[in-house]
């Protein structure tokens, strides 16, 4: 079923908008930041633990380090949650983009017909 001219124009406009939105992958940056902060949190936590364990009375710089360690943990968790939300948005955008591409006739309706490996397996 071919879309009408008006439908095709609106689908092409939606396709252009979705393609721009799909290029932005904020979740990757946010996951990378959360991982880096988590790694720094673990390292700094080890330093703080060693300072606390080896000292009869913790040195004065222990408390700012412990506070920084807690802030790193909080920020890592915050960015991880933001990354999950961004990834969910990106998945819905990509799913809708695939639907629009099928309606416009850019992509085939089934993925098996587009994959050359699947075609070779079906011939044998």
RAWO-V700510 format. One record per residue. RES is the residue in one letter. PSI is psi in whole degrees, 0 to 359 (999 if undefined). BURIAL is b if it has 16 or more other ideal C-beta (glycine too) atoms within 10 Angstrom, else e. D_FIRST is the distance of its C-alpha to the first C-alpha in whole Angstrom. Layout:
RES,PSI,BURIAL,D_FIRST
RES,PSI,BURIAL,D_FIRST
//
This chain:
X,116,e,0
X,137,e,4
X,154,e,7
X,173,e,9
X,318,e,13
X,317,e,14
X,319,e,12
X,320,e,12
X,318,e,16
X,324,e,16
X,322,b,14
X,322,e,16
X,318,e,19
X,322,b,19
X,316,b,18
X,318,e,22
X,315,e,23
X,324,b,22
X,320,e,23
X,316,e,27
X,327,e,27
X,337,e,26
X,332,e,29
X,114,e,32
X,73,e,33
X,331,e,36
X,326,b,36
X,315,e,37
X,318,e,40
X,321,b,41
X,320,b,41
X,318,e,43
X,318,b,46
X,320,b,46
X,318,e,47
X,317,e,50
X,324,b,51
X,320,b,51
X,314,e,53
X,323,b,55
X,316,b,56
X,317,e,57
X,311,e,59
X,326,b,61
X,321,b,61
X,319,e,63
X,315,e,65
X,318,b,66
X,318,e,67
X,318,e,69
X,316,e,71
X,319,e,71
X,320,e,72
X,352,e,75
X,140,e,76
X,315,e,79
X,124,e,78
X,142,e,75
X,164,e,75
X,328,e,74
X,358,e,71
X,317,e,70
X,317,e,68
X,326,e,66
X,319,b,65
X,321,b,64
X,317,e,62
X,322,e,60
X,316,b,59
X,322,e,58
X,322,e,56
X,318,b,54
X,314,b,53
X,316,e,52
X,324,b,50
X,316,b,49
X,319,e,47
X,316,e,46
X,328,b,44
X,317,b,43
X,320,e,41
X,321,b,40
X,320,b,38
X,317,e,37
X,319,e,35
X,321,b,34
X,322,b,32
X,319,e,31
X,318,e,29
X,322,b,28
X,318,e,26
X,323,e,24
X,315,b,24
X,323,e,23
X,316,e,20
X,323,e,18
X,319,b,18
X,318,e,17
X,315,e,14
X,319,b,14
X,323,b,14
X,317,e,11
X,327,b,9
X,348,e,10
X,12,e,10
X,316,e,14
X,151,b,14
X,163,e,13
X,331,e,12
X,147,e,15
X,332,e,19
X,323,e,20
X,340,e,18
X,342,e,19
X,115,e,23
X,331,e,25
X,321,e,28
X,325,e,26
X,320,e,25
X,321,e,29
X,325,e,29
X,335,e,27
X,331,e,29
X,999,e,32
//
